[in-house]
Amino acid sequence: MAKEHSATSKFHQMESKRRRFAWILCVSGLCILFYAIGSWQSSSGVSYKVGCRSISPGSASAAGLDFQAHHPGGFNRTSLATTDFPACDLKYSEYTPCQDPRRARKFKKMMLKYRERHCPKKNELLHCLIPAPPKYKNPFRWPRSRDYAWYDNIPHRELSIEKAVQNWIQVEDDRFRFPGGGTMFPRGADAYIDDIDALVPLSNGDIRTALDTGCGVASWGAYLLNRDILTMSFAPRDSHEAQVQFALERGVPAIIGVMATERIPYPARAFDMAHCSRCLIPWNKYDGLYLIEVDRVLRPGGYWILSGPPIHWKKYYKGWERTQDDLRQEQYEIEDVAKRLCWKKVVEKGDLAIWQKPINHIECVQSWKVYRTPHICINDSPDSAWYRKMETCITPLPDVTSPEEVAGGALEKWPERAFAVPPRIRSGSVPGITVQKFHEDNDLWKERLENYKQIVPPLTKGWYRNVMDMNSNLGGFAAALVKYPLWVMNVVPADPARDTLGVIYERGFIGTYHDWCEAFSTYPRTYDLIHADGVFSIYQHR
């Protein structure tokens, strides 16, 4: 019996080991199978063609992040194929599709219409990768990049010769140096900004967002960063070759743009301050059209600063090669337009003149009865600015109940402004966005940034300076990054149903409207990091 019991016991032990081994083998096989399937899905290099863009799913993953596409209806996987794009010819190394000088020649020069966006037609699109210059190297790290850029990255000496006396830019061996000068501030941008600061407060947090029209190499915006003021600088692609490219190479916010016939691509009540330093914009022409557009994008109580012609014309008229009568008349006409807009002239001192927009329109009604023009826009969409023609009418401010109330709501000082509830949300004027959703969005991006740091460790360590968010929503991504040495170009797709750019500006950040079925208004190689969240779903039906 003992022998039988022992034999039976050994048999059961062997049977148990076989079952255990089979179970382990089965589980291991399943793990290997699912791992192989997962690896194939994440590294297959499949490219989904969605309207105007191609999407290549990445292989990165992290806890709490979902990088997979969730398009309703899915795709026809039988038609998927990878596409390899060849390099373009080297002559396209600075190609800007919608501001191509060769295409611009086909359009009228009146009111600089030819400098506006004119994108290539479908049969003109390039299907190749823009090459870098032969000796291109990584730009200098911020803050050194403010003062230096490699010559081989932007091989243009023209500005260093044409603007030599004005200290815009100098060539030193294998690099450019930016002394910080400008046409109206040869002593340097810092000294010029000190002059402005003595007239209007720049350092108390009231002024956070600024607009520089005709910015040159954006030295004004570069030095305002020292005072926590974020400037949207723009200039056309014109005879001053690559001025916006120089700005972005320096790590300073800038975009190709022009005051011509269309609204500049920013919402109403966006900027705390606007600036023109000999920007050559005819402010007194076309019934004040361009000053009316500045009025649209200025915050209630915002400032407009003008230096250069015609200001201080008694001193400079000979150097400007213009007559005293001509300059006197130009200044009179600018002053007249400003009065009609109900602006108050704060001061004119030396080379500077500063006006202030009213905080509301209550007291302006009487003056408009006197002047009659420009009239108040009727049925206007004040934030509509994508391929929208400028109009010679005043954009109405939101209603108020007292002369002391700020139209649209007062903003917090910077830096509290970044996380305070924006007035547009507080008033319920953004459909579908509540105060609770605003706070939830901030929490979401704070959590996501922690995950991003694991995927892209240099993100918060100064390796990236120029960052673009292709679909910014409420600006939560930019807000999560606010303490790091970078800036974010917040892009809001040009869709009235999704318009949140006004909220982003009320938070103290900058950005622009754009349609991602067209090329962005910038030069090649100007952003260190491009972030896309929910972009392709917007365009899947295009």
Buried (B, 14 or more C-beta within 10 A) or exposed (E): EEEEEEEEEEEEEEEEEEEEEEEEEEEEEEEEEEEEEEEEEBEEEBBBEBEBBEBEBEEEEBEEEEEEBEEEEEBEEEEEEEEEEEEBEEEBBBBBBBBBEEBBEEEEEEBBBBBBBBBBEEEEEBEEEBBBBEEBEEBBEBBEBBBBBBBBBBBBEEBBEBBEEBBBBBBEEEBBBBBBBBBBBBEBBBEBBEBBEEBBEBEEBBBBBBBBBBBBBBBBBBBBBEBBBBBBBBBBBBEBBBBBBBBBBBBBBBBBBBBBBBBBBBBBBBBBBBBBBBBEBBBBBBBBBBBBBBBBBBBBBBBBBBBBBBBBBEEBBEEBEBEEEEBBEBBEBBBEBBBBBBBEEBEBEEBBBBBBBBBBBBEBEEEBEEBEEBEBBEEBEBBBBBBBEBBBBBBBBBEBEEEEBBBBBEBBEBBEBBBBBBBBBBEEBBEEBEEEEBEEBBEBBEEBBEBBBEEBEEBBEEBBBBBBBBBBBBBBBBBBBBEBBBBBBBBBBBEEEBBBBBBBBBBBBBBBBBBBBBBBBBBBBBBBBBBBBEBBBBBBEE
